[in-house]
Amino acid sequence: MELHHLQAFLAVAEELHFGRAADRLHMAQPPLSRAIQQLERELGARLFDRTTRSVQLTAAGKALVGPARDVFASCRVAEAAVRAAGVGETGMVRIGYAGPSSHALIGKLVRAVRAVHPGIEFDLRSVTYGHEGLALVMEGAMDLTITRWTTQLPGIASRIVQQEHFVVVVPVGHPLAERQRVGIAELRDEQFVMLPPEPASTVRTTFMAACYEAGFAPTIVQAAPDSWDVMAMVSAGIGITFTVDAVMTQVRSEGLHVLDLADDIEPTYARLAWRADDDSPALREVLRASETALPTPAEARDQDRPSTLVAMN
């Protein structure tokens, strides 16, 4: 049994989606599928029930999750011990992130830290919505997260790392695909694919408010659990959607057309958030590196102030 097979297994087990697991491992989906098949042959058991619509763990797969995590925990302990002796700087920082809009930010931050502090390890956890990562930070189960909000919580420190503008996405061939800009009022008769109403998201909350202000209630024909699925449904012609530009830099754009908004809607902001009383030396070094890797945009500096929590995918 090889470590990269276990790594592939854990990624699929935690994401329950081969495409997202491949993205997480920075590899193509076919090699990931082969790795899972090789592991199943070695173990003599099927680990996943896979259909065109879902991926679920079998009983054997569920039994493997704990031991596989133990293997990597042991590997991290051994690696940390060696690095501590050679470098004199170690630590583990647990980071939560949600949705494609956060992927590029996480990549920049991790690369920057590893360049100057190779002894710091990361436990990267993909959560469905940003508020879930923030809750884990508040509970002490996670050290740092990327989230969006409109009010800062007591005991939580934060810094803006990205300004994001709202856009409308339509399938290629849609009448609006010939346009570069569109007003919310023009979307009155459109059908929408959106993130679900619960848990609340900044994208959906802003979208609903903009539609109501324009004098109509939008027709939402389908809810999808994340932005990848939303864009797949839009590309298939099920409806159009409202999102942020940062999402569109990370998802496949084939079959999609992005329109800027003609309306004056305030942008949203991605923030690094951590417990204000966390005195972890490793976290301190990560935050220091983040100031270079993810500087606060000049246009967002005036917005870096306390404001009610509405987290976003």
N, C-alpha and C positions, 0 to 999 in steps of 0.2 A: 504494500500500500504506500503510495507516494504522497508527499505533502501537497503537491499542486492538485492532486485529485481531491484530497480533503478540502482544500481551499475552494475548489470549484463547487463541491457539494454544499459547503456551508453558505456560499453566496446564493445558490439557487434555493436552499432551504430557508434562508432568511428573507429573500425577495419574493419567492414563489412566482418567479417570472424569469424565463431564460434570457430575454432581451435585456432587462434591467441588471441581471446578474452579470451578463457579459460586459455591459457598460461599466459596472462597478469594478470589474477585474481588468478593464482596459484591453479587452480581447474580442475577437469576433465570436458570433454565436455557434457556428459549426464546431470549432475546436472545443468549446465549452461542452457541447452535447457529447462529443467523443470522449472527453474526460469523464463525464458522468457514466457513460456506457462502459468504459474500461473499469471504473471503480465497481460498478454493479457486477461485472464479470468476475472481478477478483473476489468479491464478497459472496457471490452466488445468490444475490438477492436483488429484487427490484426496489429502488429507493424512492421513485416518484411515480405517481399516476399522472400522466400528461395527456391533455386533450387540446383541441384547437382553442379552447376558451379558458382553461385553467391548468394550474400545476399544483398538485397536492402531495404531501409526504405520505408514503406508505408506513405501515407499522415498523418495518425494518428501518426506513429512513428516520422516523422519529427516534428510534433507539440509538441511531448513530450520532445525532446532533450533539448530545452531551459529551460523549467521549471525543468527538472531533474537536469540540471547543477546548477540551482539556489538553489535547495534543498541542494546539496552538498557544494555549496559555503557558504550557511548559516550555515551548520554544521561545516565547517572549522572555520568560524568566532567564533562560540560559543566555540568550543574546544580550539582555540587559546587563547580566553579570560580567560578560566579557567586555562590553563597551565601557562599563563603569571602571574596570581596571585599566583600560587603555586610554580613555578620554577623561574620566573624572567627572562626567556629567550624564545623568540618566534621569528617567522619569516617564510616566505614562500620562497622556492627556486624552481624555475621552471627548470626542466631538460629535455632535448631532447635526444633521442637515436634512432638508426636505426638498424634494422636487428638483427638476433639471436646472432651475435658475440658480441653485446653490453649488452645482458641481464644479464650475470653473473657479469659483471662489475657494472652495476646499482644496482643489488642485494647486492653486497658486500658493496658498498658505502652507500646505504640507511641504511642497518643494522648497520654499524659502527657509523653513525651520530646519529641514534636513541638511541644507547646505551649510548651516552654521552650527547646528547642534545635532549631530548624527546620533547621539545617545538618547534623544527624546523619541519615544515611540508613540504611535497614535492608535486609538481604538475608534474607528470611524463607524458611526451608526446611522443608517438611513431610516428616517422616521417619516410617516405619511404626511404629517402636517407640522409646520414650524412650532405651534404651541405645545406639541407633545415633547419636542426636544427641550423647550423652555421649562416645562414641568419637571423633566428629569434633572435639569440643572438645579432647579429650586430644591429638589429632593436630595441632592448630593449624589445622584446616580450618574451624572454626566458633568463634565467640567466646563464645556464651552459649546455654544450652539449658534447657528445662523437662523435668524427669525425676522419677521416683520411685525410691527405693532404700531398702535397709535397712542399708547400710554405706557410709560416705563413703570415696572413693578418695584415695590420696596425691596431693598436688599439685592437688587440686580443692577450690575453695572453694564454699560454697553457702549458701542461706538459704531457709527454708520460706516459701511464699507462699500455700498453701491446704491446709486440712485436708479430707479426703474420707472419707465413710462408705460402707461397702459396703451394697448393696441387692440385692433380687431383682426381676427384671422378668418379667412374664407377659403373654400376650396377653389382650385384653379377651374375656370369655367363658370364660376358664379358671376352674375352681372356686375358685382362690385369689384371683381378681380381686375377690371380695367382701370380702377381708380387708385390713387395714392393716399387719399384722405377721405374720411367719412364722419358725419355727425351722428351722435347717438339717436337723435330724433328720426333719422333716416332708417333706423333698424327696427322700427315699430312692427313691421309685418314679417320679420325674419324669425326663423326657428334656431334655438341656441343649444349647444352642448356646453355644460358647465361643471365645475366641481360641485360636490353635494352640499346641501345647506348645513349639514352638521358633520364634523365640527366646522365652525365658521372659518372663512378664509378672507383675507384682505381683498383678493381678486373678486370673489363673488359679492362681498359686501359693497365694494365700490361700484360694481356693475349694476346691482339692484338699485342703489341710490341714484345713479346717473339716469337709469331708465325712468324711475319714478319722477325725477326732476324734469325729464323731458315729456312727462304726461302719459306714460303707458307702463303696463306691467309686461315684462318680456315673456315670450313663450319658450319655456325650457323643455325640450323634448327628450333629453337624455342627460343623466348625471354620470360622470366618470370619476374614479377614485384618485386619479392623478393626471398631471399634464400630458404625459406620454399617451395615455388612452384618450384623453380629450382630443389631441391632435390627430390621432388615428381615425377617430370618428368624423372629425371635420374633413379630413382628406377623403374619406369614403362618401362624403356628401350628406351626412346625417343632419348637419346643421353648421352654424358658424359659432365662433367663440370670442370671448373677451379675456385678454391675459396681459402679461407684461413683456416688454421687449427682451428681457434677460432670458425668458423661457425659450424664445425663438432662436437664440444663439446656441442652444444645446440640444434641441430636438431636430429630427429629420424634417426638412422643409419641402421635400418633394410633394407636389400636389397641393401646396398651400400658398396663399398670397396674404401678405401682412399689410394692413392699412393703419396709418397714423390717425389719431383722433383729432377732429376739428374742434372739439369741445375743450374748454379750459379745465381739465381735471388734474388735481395735484398729483405729482408722482408719489410712489411709495419708496421705502428705503429698506435695504437689507442691512441688518446689524449683527455684529458679533455680540453675544451676551454671555455673562458669567456671574457667579456669585461675588458680590462686592467684598465679602470677608474671606474669600479663598486665598490662602497664602502659599499655595503650591509653587515652588521654585520653577518647576517645568512649565506650569501655566504662565507664570510671569514671563518666561523667555519666549513662549509662543506668542503672547500678546505683544511683546516688544518687536518680534519679527513681523507681526501682522501690520505694524505701522508702516513698514516699508513695502511689504508684499500687497497689502490691501489698504492703501491710504484713503482717508475720508475724502470723497470728491469735493472740490472747492465749492461747487454749487450747492452742496448739501450741508456745509458746516453750520449754517444758521439753523438747520433743522435738528441738530444733534442735541435735543433737549427732552426732558420728560414729557410724554404725551400719553386710552383704555386699551388694553391688550386685545388685538385682533390678529391672530397669527395666520400665516398663509402657507399654502403648499409650495 
